[in-house]
Amino acid sequence: MEVKSLNSKAEFVEIKRFGKKSSFDLVTITTLNKTKNDFRIGFQISKKTGKAVFRNKIRRQLRHLFSEVFSNFLNDSENNGLWVLIYINPKIEKFDFSKYKSFLEKKFDL
């Protein structure tokens, strides 16, 4: 299964309205179960967070983290699709990769 991006405003509104939220430190993750073979991920990072280089670095690290953690989920054809929205609080100063990875593994029982 391929990881796609949440693109339209309607997709962001749908996941905000009907999704389940989980917060950890300065990152809030909203998930919504969808149809089969539909895994999408979206990011909300304010310009208050920092310059574009810093925001893109966090986005790349989180995308890599999700692909690493959800690799088994993506390879299993029996799983339903999942939409994930990640909101990063502007107060974040650095990203601790191992801390968030352990949180995701506990949260999603992977």
Helices and strands as residue ranges (DSSP letters): E 3-5, H 9-18, E 20-24, E 27-36, E 39-45, G 47-49, H 52-69, H 71-75, E 80-88, H 97-107
